Amino acid sequence: MDISIVIPLFNEEESLPELEAWLRRVMEREGFSYEVIMVDDGSKDDSWKIIGQLVQQSPHVRGIKFQRNYGKSAALNTGFLAAAGRVVVTMDADLQDSPEELPELYRMIVEEGYDMVSGWKKNRKDPLLSKNIPSKFYNWTARMMTGIKLHDFNCGLKAYKREVVKSIEVYGDMHRYIPVLAKWAGFNKIGEKVVVHQERKYGTSKFGIERFIRGPLDLMSVIFISRFGKRPMHFFGTLGLFIFILGFFAAGYIGINKLYRLNNHLPTILVTDNPYFFISLACMIIGTLLFVTGFLAELVSRYAPDRNQYLIEEQIERSMERRKEGKKE
């Protein structure tokens, strides 16, 4: 199969028939073998009923329904597990992503060898203050912190090699940072394509103001996990040791200064009356706590069931019989 199209959705009953018909026209025109996986994230309207009708009408449509609303990341992860196509494309169900972009995305993956291609809504048809400006800020921050040069990390229209979606786990609100997860999994050839972004035709956006809080927190989480997930002591231990040494030398300076002033009969104060003593003491306590945190996290990581699970791309070995023959020769 050429393409699997994964569409997470929540309360999009009006747009689904039009989206499916548009996808069918494009796929048939280009001669692709394809499947459309619609993941209903606990919709409260008739979205699931519409999906059932589309499944009856088309052999290419598959439907998955959650019992409740789990979020876009859960829907994407479930769709990735079900996808069987050589190339997996994700897109939103609100008709703002154009199916006309799919042939070029497919070509970039298959012919140009990209592991992943992310859409860039360069001319975005969304409110300026509530979406455009915050999106530009978060994308700039993500570029600086991850080193991945994409303009639009959160664009719903993306294409992946099948191996990419089978190698990553999308959870929480990590759908915003799938390029980071892909890079962490070893897929470094990540491209970008300017895509047409259309105005919403039906309904309203399902994402509220809470995304402004979750976005930065998820970015910090994915960066921390990608760098220190299997070696937390490198982070907590290093930071704790640095803060402890800083506090220790500060306390030592205060003590030496006290002895010097006493030895030279200079006016001095009690060490406990010096506010810097308590700052240095707090640094030593915090440093010790961070070090212990790193030690405990290292124990948890060491005994985690997936501690020695690694993604193997290829494996080549000779049979024992051929090895023995080689030795005889």
N, C-alpha and C positions, 0 to 999 in steps of 0.2 A: 504493500500500500504506500502511495506517495505521501499523502498529507493526513495528519490528524488535527482537527480544529477543536480546541478545548475552549468552551464558552461558559465561564461562571456567571450566574445570574441571580438576581433577587428582585422579585416583583417587576417583571418586564414583559407582561402578557401581550401588550400592544405591539411590541417590536419583533417578537419571535417569528411569526409567519413571514414578515417582510425580509428579515435577516436570512432565514433559511432559503427563501426563493432567490435572493441575491447571491448567496454562496453557491447554490446549485447552478445558476447561470454561468458564474465565473469558472467553476470547476469543470463543467461540461464543455465550455468553450475552449479551455486549455487542455482538455483530455486527461485530467488527473484522476487517479483512483483515490478516494478520500473517505473520511468519516467525520461526522460532526458530533462531538460529545458535549451535550448540554448538562451542566451540573446545577441543579436547582438548590440554592442555598437556603432552604426553608421558606420559600415564598408564601405570602399570605393571600395572594390573588390567584388567578386561574392559570398561572405560568405552567404548572405541572400538567394541567389538563391540555393546554396547547401543545406541550412537548409530546404528550401521548398521541395526539392527533398527527403531529409531524412524523413520529415514528411509524405510524400506520401508513402514512402516505409515501414515505421515502425509506429505502433500505440503507441509506447512508447515515441516518440520524439515530443516535443513542441517547438515552436519558438516565440521569442519576439524580436521586432526590434525597436530601438530608432531612432528618426528622425536625430539626430546628436550624436556626441561623448560626452557623459556625464562623462565617467570615470568608473573604475572598481567598485567603491563603489556603484554607482547608479545601475549598472547592477546586483550586488549581492543583493541589497535591493529589487529590482523588482523581482528577482528570488525567494527570500525568501517569498515574499508575495504570489507568485503563487504556491509554493511547498505544496504538500499534503501528503508526505511520513512520516512514523514514524521516520525515520532518514533522515536527509538532509546532503548531501555530496557536497562540492564545489571542483572543480578542474579546472586547466587551460586548454585551448584548444590547446596548442602547442605540446602536446604529451610528455612533460617532466614529467608529473605526470602519474603514472602507474595505470590503473584500477584494476590491480591485488591486490592493497592494500585495495580495498573497502570491501571485506568480513571481514577482520580482524578489520577494523574501525567500521563496523556495529556491530560486536560481542562485541567490547569494550564498545559501547554505550548501547547495549541491555542487555548483560550478566553481564558486570562489573559495569554498572550503572554510567558511566561517563556522564556528561552533554555535554561535548565537548572534542574532541580529535584532537589535532593539529599535522600535519606532521612535521617531522624534517629531512630536507635534509642534513644529516650528511656528505655525500660524494657528494658535490654539483658540477654539471657539468656546471659551469658558469665561466666567466673570473675572475681571481684572484683580480686584482686591482679595476676594475669597479663595481664588485658585491660582491665577497666573503668577502673581508676585510671590506668594509662599512657595509655589512649586519651583520657581527660579532659584530662590534662596536655598531650599533643601537640595536641589540638584547640584548647585555650586558646592555646598558643604560635602555632599557625598563624593563628588569628584576629588575634592581636596583630601578627604580622609581615606579613600579607597585606591586612588590612582587610576581609576577606570574613567576614561575620557568619553562619557556619554552626557548628552544634554538633557535627556528625559528618562531617568531611571524607572519611573512609575507608569510609563506608557503601557496600556493594556495590550497593544499590538506588538507581539514579539514572535520570533521564529527560532527554533532550536533543533539541533541534531537530536535524534532519538536518545543517544547515549547521555546527553546532558540531563534531560528530564528524568532519566532513570537513575541518575547519580546524585541527585539533590533531594532534600526534604524541605518543603515550604510549610512553615507553621507560624502561628501568631499573626503578625502583620508583615511577615518577611517578603510578601509578594512585591513590595516596593523595592527590594534589594536582591532580586533574583540574579542580576549580573554579578553581584558580589559572591553569592553562593556558588554560581557557576565557576567563577575564577578560583575560589577556594577549592573546588572539586578538581581543579587542574585544567579547565577549559579556558584558555587565555586568548583565543582569537575571537574577540567580541567586536562586532561591527554595529553600525548605526545607519538608518535610512530615514530620510525625511518622508513623512506620511501625511496624507490629507486627513484633517480632523474636521468633522462636521458638527454642526449645532445639534443639540439633543432634540429629537423629534417628539418623543413621548416621555411622560413622567418627569421625575426630578432625580438629582444625584442622591445616592444612598450613603454617602460619606459625610459625616458631620464635623464639627470643630475639634472633636477628640483626635482626629488624625494629626493635628499640629503637635500634640503631645506624644502620641505613639510613634510617629515617624522618627524623631531624633533618638528616642529611647531604643527603638529597634535597630537603628543604624549603629549605635554604640554596642548593642548586644552582638550583632553579627560581626562587627570588627573584632570585638574581644574574643568571641568564640573561634573565629577563623585564625586568630594569631596565637591564642593561649588556651584553647579548649582542651588540648591534651597535655599541656604543661603549665598549669595555673601558678605553680611556684615561681616560674620565671617572672611573672608580673607582680604577684603579691609579695613574694620574697624579696625581690629587688627593691620595690618601693618601700617595704617595711624596713629593710636593712638600711636604706639611705636615710629614712626619717629617724631611725633609732640612733645611727651614728651622729647625725646632726644634733639631736638632743643630748647625746652623751658628751660630745665635745663642748657643747654650750654649757652644760652643767660643770664639766671639768674646768672650763675657763672661769666660771663664777667662783668655784672653790679655790683655784689658784690665785685669782685676784684678791679673794678674802684673806688668804694666808700672806700674800705679799703686803697688803695694807697693814695687817697686824704686825708683821715682822718689822715694818718701817714706821710703826707707831702713827699711822695715818688714820683719820676718822673713817669708820666703816659701819655697816649695818649688818643685822643678822641675815644669813642666807635666805631664811624663810620670809624675810621682809622684802626680798628682791623679786619683783614680778617675773623677771626673766627666768628665775629658777623654776617656777611653776610651768612656764612655757616649755622649757627644756624637758621637765619631767613628763609633761603631756606628750611631747614628741617621742620620748622613749616608750611610753605606754602604748601609744598608737602604733609605733613601729613594731613593737612586740606582738600586738594584736594582728596586724597585717601579716606578719611572718607566720603566726600560728594559723591564720586563715588560709594562707597559701599551702601550709603543710597539710591541713585537713582536706583542702580541695584536691591536693595531689593524691591523698589516700583514696578519695572518692573516685578520682579519674583512673587510678591504677586498677581499681576493682570494678570499673564500669564494664558491662557486658560487651560493649563495642570498642574497647580500648585498642584491640589489634585488628580491627576491620579496616582494610585499605582497598581503594579502588584499583583493580588490576585491569589494564587496557588489553594487554596481550600476554601470552605465555607460550614459550617454545621449549620443548625438551625432546631428547632422543630416548627411544625405548631402551630398556636394559639389555635386550638381545643385541641391538646394534652397537651399544657401548662395548659389550664383550667381544663382538666381532672386530671392532676397531682396535681393541687391545691386542688380540691375536695377530692381527696384521702387523 
